[in-house]
Amino acid sequence: MIVCPWKELHRYADLLPGLEEAVKLVDSLEDLTPATYPLSDGNKVLIQQGTTKSADGALAEAHREYLDIQYILEGQETVGWAPVETIHLEGEFDTAKDKGKYSGHFDFMTIRAGYCYVVFPEDGHMPGVHLDAPAEYKKAVVKLKV
């Protein structure tokens, strides 16, 4: 997992193929209405907004074919994280959606506007949650094939 200011994410371009195209698109968006924007090579950017849900009892997710870059545009969210090898897959992994749901013990951190985090296939992550009180957020989720 990588956590950094969005403006510093470019430092990881050599590690994240497709990053430059995704950053250019996100930075050029004037309308932040929730939508999906296709990129080359099956990559994409999703603009999402909502209210965080309680982390209590929530399941995490992990992917096998894509990594996520979740960039908080407005508001904040808390994210839970744990190595996939230490958590438990609940049910079947959905290969069509490239998503598995996981339970277990997670560490949490708050991500505020202007910051992003990168989660790789080995990172179980629980985005869009809160530990105390709900918060509004708007974010860009970049999906890059690994």
C-alpha positions in Angstrom: 0.0 0.0 0.0 1.2 3.5 -0.8 -0.3 6.6 0.8 0.8 10.1 -0.4 -0.5 13.4 -1.6 -2.0 13.1 -5.1 0.5 15.7 -6.4 3.4 13.4 -5.4 2.0 10.2 -7.0 4.0 10.8 -10.1 7.1 9.5 -8.2 5.6 6.0 -8.6 5.1 6.2 -12.4 7.8 3.6 -13.1 6.0 1.1 -10.8 2.5 1.8 -12.0 2.1 1.4 -15.8 -0.8 3.6 -17.0 -0.5 6.0 -14.2 0.5 9.0 -16.3 -2.6 8.7 -18.5 -4.9 8.3 -15.5 -3.4 11.3 -13.7 -3.7 13.4 -16.8 -7.4 12.5 -17.2 -8.3 13.0 -13.5 -6.5 16.4 -13.4 -8.3 17.5 -16.6 -11.8 16.8 -15.3 -13.9 19.8 -14.8 -17.2 17.9 -14.1 -16.8 15.6 -11.1 -20.3 14.1 -11.5 -20.0 10.3 -10.8 -19.1 8.5 -14.0 -16.7 6.0 -15.5 -14.0 7.1 -17.9 -12.2 4.4 -20.0 -8.5 4.5 -20.4 -6.2 2.5 -22.7 -5.4 -1.2 -22.0 -8.7 -1.9 -20.1 -7.8 0.6 -17.4 -10.4 3.1 -16.1 -11.2 6.0 -13.8 -14.4 6.1 -11.7 -15.7 9.2 -10.0 -17.6 8.3 -6.9 -19.3 10.2 -4.1 -21.2 9.1 -1.0 -21.3 9.0 2.7 -19.0 6.7 4.6 -20.5 3.6 6.3 -19.5 2.1 9.7 -16.5 -0.1 9.6 -18.1 -2.3 12.3 -19.1 -5.5 10.5 -18.1 -4.2 7.1 -16.3 -6.5 4.7 -13.1 -5.5 2.8 -12.3 -6.2 -0.8 -9.2 -7.3 -2.8 -8.6 -7.6 -6.5 -6.4 -10.0 -8.5 -6.2 -8.3 -12.0 -6.2 -4.6 -11.1 -4.7 -2.3 -8.5 -6.7 0.6 -7.1 -5.6 4.2 -6.7 -8.2 6.0 -4.5 -7.9 9.7 -4.6 -10.0 11.8 -2.2 -11.2 14.9 -4.1 -13.5 16.3 -1.4 -14.3 15.3 2.2 -12.6 12.3 3.8 -12.9 8.6 4.3 -11.3 6.0 6.5 -9.7 3.0 4.9 -9.1 -0.4 6.5 -6.1 -2.4 5.4 -4.6 -5.9 5.9 -2.4 -8.2 3.9 -4.7 -10.6 1.9 -2.8 -13.6 3.3 -3.9 -12.7 6.8 -7.7 -12.3 6.1 -10.5 -14.6 5.1 -12.3 -14.8 1.8 -16.0 -14.8 2.3 -17.6 -16.9 -0.4 -16.3 -17.1 -3.9 -13.9 -14.7 -5.6 -15.9 -13.0 -8.4 -13.6 -13.2 -11.3 -16.0 -11.3 -13.6 -15.9 -8.2 -11.2 -12.3 -8.9 -10.1 -13.4 -8.7 -6.5 -13.4 -10.8 -3.4 -15.0 -9.9 -0.1 -12.9 -10.4 3.0 -13.2 -10.5 6.8 -10.6 -10.3 9.5 -8.5 -7.8 11.4 -7.7 -4.5 9.7 -5.7 -1.4 10.6 -7.4 1.9 9.8 -6.3 5.4 8.7 -8.2 8.5 7.6 -7.5 9.8 4.1 -8.4 13.5 3.6 -8.9 15.5 0.4 -5.8 15.9 -1.7 -4.4 12.5 -0.6 -4.6 9.1 -2.3 -3.7 5.5 -1.6 -2.7 2.7 -3.9 -3.7 -0.8 -3.1 -2.2 -3.8 -4.9 -3.6 -7.3 -5.2 -1.9 -8.3 -2.0 -3.7 -5.5 -0.1 -7.1 -6.2 1.4 -8.8 -2.8 1.7 -12.0 -1.5 3.2 -12.6 1.9 1.6 -15.4 4.4 2.3 -15.8 3.6 6.0 -15.7 5.5 9.3 -14.9 4.6 12.9 -16.9 7.3 14.6 -19.2 9.5 12.6 -20.2 9.4 8.9 -18.4 11.7 6.5 -19.2 12.9 3.0 -16.6 12.2 0.2 -16.0 12.5 -3.5 -13.2 10.5 -5.0 -11.6 9.2 -8.1 -10.9 5.5 -8.2 -8.3 4.5 -10.8 -8.2 0.9 -11.8 -4.9 -0.2 -13.5 -4.2 -3.7 -14.8 -1.3 -5.4 -13.1 
